């Protein structure tokens, strides 16, 4: 209806315009003809004796299809119109053109002054009926209206076809979605149609794939979180039940069990705190930034981790220039801390960790260890929550598999990026890229 309304208004405007253009064209054409005839008629008027050459005037009348009234010195000397004219409005010193309704009929009138020695002594008035012209114009207009009606009908049918061809795929698209409304994950939708419809289907399918991936991660997260929470709780329950069944009487066993319970509670507390921290980081929209030297920040992190590194006789080397940038100090400290701590955990004893700070279009921080490395098949998943390369080492190395996930979210919040390169048996390199 929108398309049709626009076309209808355009056709209506064209029809009205054509009517007035034809009418104006007729009047302008008639004015030129009559004006020439009026000038010619002056040659056949005897202004001295108030006489006219009737034979010549009638020839001129026939040429321009006009009636003529001649007024000289206040007297009508010739009149074949035989109807009353408002001569006072037409008896002027200048050329007068008018459209008048006389007895219900429309006329075009031109009054031409008759001059004698620069004195206005009369007028010759040409009266043309517009009846025939208006009938001709109306006939042409009626033909245009017929053509316009045909055009409008065709335009309506074509608009209906176009709108149907657009809405039919959309209706099918909505139907496919509603058909699967009870399912979180929808089936892939492929509908033939215009390229915009195909793009819509493609965008929907891509979104659907992301939803499937997110749902998969959600399920995995629930399963992993349940497993991580279940392990320490199960350990605490076993130890408490053992104490209730008599182990409480033996001081050495009691102290050992209570110490184990305390360790499990610490593990459980660390896990919950890690989840809370990750949730807080993921829900953060903005960070409070401050200007600092990134090299000094890394040195502070290394200073905090040196006691852990010394236990494995690992040397941490920091090289590169000091670079001033804007970061949230606490969050960036935590991210780098997690990565270096991870490098220490999976490095061999008596080895080293190299940290290199570089600057080109971005700040580039490379943290390289020479430990066991990560299998290529595990590289795409190491930033996932609770993911561990070697599940059997979880108890020995500690942690719940949240450190790298937290680090990645912090770096993303700083509009940076992190990537990892690794080779089994040769070590791993984490490369942090931050905007300057």
C-alpha positions in Angstrom: 0.0 0.0 0.0 2.9 2.3 0.6 4.4 1.7 -2.8 0.9 2.1 -4.4 0.1 5.3 -2.5 3.3 6.9 -3.7 2.6 5.9 -7.3 -1.0 7.1 -7.1 0.0 10.5 -5.8 2.6 10.9 -8.5 0.0 9.9 -11.2 -2.5 12.3 -9.8 0.0 15.1 -9.7 1.0 14.4 -13.3 -2.7 14.4 -14.4 -3.5 17.7 -12.7 -0.2 19.2 -14.1 -1.0 18.1 -17.7 -4.5 19.7 -17.5 -3.2 23.1 -16.4 -0.3 22.9 -18.9 -2.6 22.2 -21.8 -5.0 25.0 -20.8 -2.1 27.4 -20.4 -0.7 26.3 -23.8 -4.1 26.9 -25.5 -4.4 30.4 -24.0 -0.9 31.4 -24.8 -1.3 30.1 -28.4 -4.7 31.9 -28.8 -3.3 35.1 -27.3 -0.5 35.2 -29.9 -2.9 34.5 -32.8 -5.5 37.0 -31.6 -2.9 39.7 -30.9 -1.6 39.4 -34.5 -5.1 39.5 -35.8 -5.9 42.6 -33.7 -2.9 44.5 -35.1 -3.9 43.4 -38.7 -7.5 44.5 -38.1 -6.5 48.1 -37.4 -5.7 48.5 -41.1 -9.4 47.9 -41.9 -10.8 50.4 -39.5 -11.5 54.0 -40.6 -11.0 56.0 -37.4 -11.9 59.3 -39.0 -15.4 58.2 -40.2 -16.1 55.4 -37.6 -16.3 52.8 -40.4 -14.9 49.3 -40.8 -14.2 47.0 -43.7 -16.6 44.2 -42.8 -15.4 41.8 -45.5 -11.8 41.9 -44.3 -12.8 41.7 -40.7 -14.9 38.6 -41.3 -11.9 36.9 -43.0 -9.8 37.7 -39.9 -12.6 36.3 -37.6 -12.7 33.1 -39.5 -8.9 32.7 -39.3 -8.9 33.0 -35.5 -12.4 31.7 -34.8 -13.4 34.8 -32.9 -16.3 37.2 -32.4 -15.4 40.9 -32.7 -16.7 44.0 -31.0 -15.4 47.5 -32.1 -15.9 50.6 -30.0 -14.9 54.0 -31.4 -15.3 57.3 -29.7 -17.7 55.7 -27.2 -19.9 54.1 -29.8 -20.1 50.4 -30.8 -19.5 50.4 -34.6 -19.3 46.7 -35.0 -20.7 43.8 -32.8 -21.3 40.2 -33.9 -21.1 38.8 -30.3 -24.7 39.9 -29.5 -24.1 39.5 -25.8 -23.5 42.1 -23.1 -19.8 42.7 -22.4 -18.4 44.6 -19.4 -17.0 47.3 -21.8 -15.9 49.5 -18.9 -13.4 46.8 -17.9 -12.2 46.3 -21.5 -12.1 50.0 -22.7 -8.5 50.5 -21.6 -5.5 52.3 -23.1 -3.4 49.1 -22.8 -3.9 45.5 -24.0 -6.4 43.7 -21.7 -6.7 39.8 -21.6 -9.4 38.2 -19.5 -11.2 34.9 -19.0 -14.9 35.6 -18.4 -18.0 33.5 -17.7 -20.9 34.9 -19.7 -24.2 33.3 -19.4 -22.5 30.1 -18.0 -20.0 29.8 -20.8 -16.3 30.5 -20.5 -14.7 33.0 -23.0 -11.2 34.2 -23.6 -11.2 38.0 -24.3 -8.5 40.2 -25.7 -9.1 44.0 -25.9 -6.6 45.9 -28.2 -6.5 49.8 -27.9 -7.1 52.0 -31.0 -5.0 55.1 -31.0 -5.1 58.3 -33.0 -2.1 60.7 -32.6 -1.3 59.1 -29.3 -4.9 59.5 -28.2 -7.0 56.5 -27.1 -10.2 56.6 -29.1 -11.4 53.0 -28.9 -10.9 49.3 -28.7 -11.2 46.3 -30.8 -12.3 43.3 -28.7 -11.8 39.6 -29.8 -14.0 37.1 -28.0 -13.1 33.4 -28.2 -15.3 30.7 -26.7 -13.2 28.2 -24.7 -15.9 25.6 -24.9 -14.3 23.7 -27.8 -10.8 24.0 -26.3 -11.9 22.8 -22.9 -13.7 19.9 -24.5 -10.6 19.0 -26.4 -8.5 19.3 -23.2 -11.0 17.2 -21.3 -10.9 14.6 -24.0 -7.1 14.4 -23.9 -7.3 14.3 -20.1 -9.8 11.5 -20.2 -7.5 9.5 -22.4 -4.7 10.2 -19.9 -6.9 9.1 -17.0 -7.7 5.8 -18.8 -3.9 5.2 -19.3 -3.2 6.3 -15.7 -5.9 3.9 -14.4 -4.3 1.1 -16.4 -0.9 2.1 -15.0 -2.2 2.2 -11.5 -3.8 -1.2 -11.8 -0.5 -2.6 -13.1 1.4 -0.8 -10.4 -0.9 -2.1 -7.7 -0.5 -5.7 -9.0 3.2 -5.4 -9.3 3.5 -3.8 -5.8 1.4 -6.7 -4.5 3.7 -9.1 -6.2 6.8 -7.4 -4.9 5.5 -7.1 -1.4 4.5 -10.8 -1.4 7.9 -11.8 -2.7 9.5 -9.9 0.2 7.0 -10.9 3.0 6.7 -14.5 2.0 10.3 -15.4 2.8 10.0 -13.3 6.0 6.8 -15.2 7.0 8.6 -18.4 6.4 11.6 -17.2 8.4 9.3 -16.3 11.3 7.5 -19.6 11.0 10.8 -21.5 11.2 11.7 -19.6 14.4 8.3 -20.0 16.0 8.3 -23.7 15.1 11.4 -24.2 17.3 10.4 -21.6 20.0 10.5 -24.3 22.7 14.1 -25.2 21.9 17.0 -23.0 23.1 19.1 -24.1 20.1 17.3 -23.6 16.7 17.8 -25.4 13.5 19.7 -23.8 10.6 17.4 -21.8 8.4 18.0 -21.5 4.6 15.4 -19.6 2.6 15.6 -18.6 -1.1 14.8 -14.9 -1.8 16.4 -11.6 -2.3 20.1 -11.2 -1.2 18.9 -9.3 1.9 16.8 -12.3 2.9 19.8 -14.6 2.4 22.0 -12.2 4.4 19.3 -12.2 7.2 19.4 -16.1 7.2 23.1 -16.1 7.2 23.3 -13.6 10.1 20.7 -15.6 12.0 22.6 -18.9 11.4 25.8 -17.3 12.6 24.1 -16.0 15.7 22.6 -19.4 16.2 26.0 -21.0 16.0 27.3 -18.6 18.7 24.3 -19.4 20.9 25.1 -23.1 20.5 28.7 -22.5 21.3 27.7 -20.4 24.4 25.2 -23.0 25.5 28.0 -25.6 25.1 30.3 -23.5 27.2 27.6 -22.9 29.8 26.9 -26.6 30.2 30.7 -27.3 30.4 31.0 -24.5 33.0 28.2 -25.9 35.1 29.7 -29.4 34.9 33.3 -28.2 35.6 32.2 -25.9 38.5 30.1 -28.7 40.0 33.1 -31.1 39.7 35.5 -28.5 41.2 33.1 -27.7 44.1 32.2 -31.4 44.6 35.8 -32.6 45.1 36.8 -30.5 48.2 33.3 -31.0 49.7 33.5 -34.7 49.3 37.0 -34.7 50.8 35.8 -32.6 53.8 32.8 -35.0 54.3 35.0 -38.1 54.3 37.4 -36.5 56.8 34.6 -35.3 59.1 32.9 -38.8 59.0 36.3 -40.4 59.9 36.7 -38.1 62.8 33.1 -38.9 64.0 33.8 -42.6 63.8 36.7 -42.5 66.2 39.7 -40.9 64.6 39.1 -38.0 67.0 40.6 -40.0 69.8 44.1 -40.2 68.2 45.7 -36.8 68.4 48.1 -37.3 65.5 45.3 -38.5 63.2 43.0 -35.8 64.4 45.6 -33.1 63.7 46.3 -34.5 60.3 42.6 -34.7 59.3 41.9 -31.2 60.6 44.9 -29.9 58.6 43.5 -31.6 55.5 40.1 -30.2 56.2 41.6 -26.7 56.5 43.5 -27.2 53.1 40.3 -28.3 51.4 38.4 -25.3 52.8 41.3 -23.0 51.5 41.0 -24.7 48.1 37.2 -24.3 48.1 37.6 -20.6 49.2 40.1 -20.0 46.4 37.8 -21.5 43.9 34.8 -19.4 45.0 36.9 -16.2 45.1 38.2 -17.0 41.6 34.7 -17.4 40.2 33.5 -14.2 41.9 36.5 -12.3 40.5 35.9 -13.7 37.0 32.3 -12.7 37.2 33.2 -9.2 38.4 35.7 -8.8 35.5 33.3 -10.1 32.9 30.6 -7.6 34.1 32.9 -4.6 34.1 32.2 -2.1 31.4 35.0 0.4 32.2 38.2 0.4 34.2 39.8 3.2 36.2 43.0 3.8 34.3 46.2 5.4 35.5 49.5 6.2 33.9 52.4 3.9 34.8 55.5 2.2 33.6 54.6 -1.3 32.4 58.2 -2.5 33.1 58.0 -1.4 36.7 54.6 -3.1 37.1 56.1 -6.4 35.7 59.1 -6.1 38.2 56.6 -5.8 41.1 54.9 -8.9 39.9 58.2 -10.8 39.6 59.2 -9.6 43.1 55.9 -11.1 44.5 56.5 -14.4 42.7 60.3 -14.8 43.4 59.7 -16.9 46.6 57.7 -19.4 44.5 60.3 -19.4 41.7 63.2 -19.9 44.2 61.5 -23.1 45.4 62.1 -24.6 42.0 65.4 -22.7 41.4 63.9 -20.8 38.5 65.4 -17.4 37.4 63.0 -14.7 36.0 64.7 -12.3 33.6 63.0 -9.0 32.6 64.3 -7.2 29.5 63.2 -4.3 27.4 62.5 -0.6 27.7 60.3 1.1 30.2 57.0 2.2 28.5 54.5 4.5 30.0 50.9 3.5 29.3 47.4 3.8 30.8 46.1 0.6 32.6 44.2 -0.4 35.7 47.1 -1.3 37.9 45.4 -3.9 40.1 43.8 -5.7 37.3 46.8 -5.7 35.0 49.0 -6.8 38.0 46.6 -9.8 38.5 46.7 -10.7 34.8 50.5 -10.7 34.5 50.7 -12.4 37.9 48.5 -15.3 36.7 50.5 -15.8 33.5 53.9 -15.8 35.2 52.7 -18.0 38.1 51.4 -20.4 35.5 54.8 -20.4 33.7 56.5 -21.2 37.1 54.1 -24.1 37.8 54.8 -25.8 34.5 58.5 -25.0 34.2 61.2 -27.6 34.9 63.3 -27.1 38.0 66.6 -25.2 37.5 65.3 -23.4 34.4 64.4 -19.8 33.6 61.6 -17.5 32.5 62.4 -14.7 30.0 60.1 -11.6 29.9 60.7 -9.2 27.0 59.0 -5.8 26.6 58.8 -4.3 23.1 57.1 -1.3 21.5 56.1 -0.7 17.9 52.4 0.0 17.0 51.5 -1.7 20.3 53.1 -2.7 23.5 54.2 -6.3 23.2 55.0 -8.4 26.4 56.4 -11.9 25.8 56.5 -14.3 28.7 58.6 -17.3 27.7 59.2 -20.4 29.8 61.2 -23.5 29.0 59.0 -26.1 30.6 56.9 -29.0 29.4 55.0 -27.1 26.8 51.3 -27.5 25.7 50.1 -30.0 23.1 48.8 -28.3 19.9 45.4 -29.8 20.3 45.0 -28.1 23.7 46.1 -24.6 22.6 42.6 -23.3 21.5 41.1 -24.2 25.0 43.7 -23.0 27.5 41.8 -19.8 28.2 38.6 -21.6 28.9 37.4 -21.7 32.5 38.5 -24.8 34.5 40.5 -26.1 31.5 43.6 -28.0 32.4 46.1 -29.5 29.9 46.9 -32.4 32.2 44.0 -33.2 34.5 46.1 -35.5 36.6 48.4 -32.6 37.7 45.5 -30.5 39.1 46.1 -31.5 42.7 49.8 -31.2 42.5 50.0 -27.7 40.8 46.9 -26.4 42.6 44.4 -23.9 41.2 41.1 -24.5 39.5 41.9 -23.6 35.9 40.7 -20.0 36.2 43.9 -18.0 36.2 44.4 -17.8 32.4 40.7 -17.1 31.8 40.9 -14.2 34.3 44.0 -12.9 32.6 42.5 -13.0 29.2 39.3 -11.1 30.3 41.4 -8.4 31.9 43.5 -7.9 28.8 40.4 -7.8 26.6 39.0 -5.1 28.9 42.1 -3.1 28.2 41.3 -3.5 24.5 44.3 -5.7 24.1 44.9 -9.3 23.0 46.8 -12.3 24.2 48.1 -15.3 22.2 50.1 -18.4 23.0 52.8 -20.3 21.2 54.0 -23.6 22.5 56.0 -26.8 21.6 55.9 -29.9 23.8 59.2 -30.3 25.7 60.5 -26.9 24.7 58.3 -24.5 26.5 55.5 -22.0 26.1 55.4 -18.3 25.2 52.4 -16.0 26.1 52.4 -12.8 24.1 50.3 -9.9 25.5 49.5 -7.0 23.2 48.2 -3.7 24.6 47.4 -0.4 22.9 49.8 2.5 23.5 
